[in-house]
């Protein structure tokens, strides 16, 4: 259903992180209907690390999926207090969609650069 897109992210330590994408069918303006989908994303320092630096889900409010008649938006949010606590300089992530039947689709993946905060 989805071919994972390579999208690299930058998080500014100590700042709120907000990123949103309008979800449309490739090559068209037609919105993808994600009604009933959940999403999850983890950032880890390295792929094999056990502990996640960030854990965003639709359940914990880190990811929102908004579906209206002519537009579907997927948005990420990490509050400034959470980005301030990040000690890693970089990481990797993937973001998965889970449909109502429990099938999982990787939507995007990439690296995460952490721009260190100077003002504390």
KAJO-V828780 format. One line per field, one symbol per residue. ss: DSSP state (A for helix, B for strand, O for the rest). burial: b if it has 24 or more other C-alpha atoms within 12 Angstrom, else e. Layout:
ss=???
burial=???
//
This chain:
ss=OOOOBBOOBBBBOOOOBBBBBBOBOOOOOOBOOOOOOBBBBBBBOOOOOOOOOBBBBOOOOOBBBBBBOOBBBBBBBBOAAAAAOOOOOBBBBBBBBBOOOOOBBBBBBBBBBBBOOOOO
burial=eeeeeeeebbbbbebebeeeebbeeeeeeeebebeebbbbbbbbbeeeeeeebbbbbbeeebbbbbeeeeebbbbbbbeeeebbebebbbbbbbbbbbeeeeeebbbbbbbbbbeeeeee
//
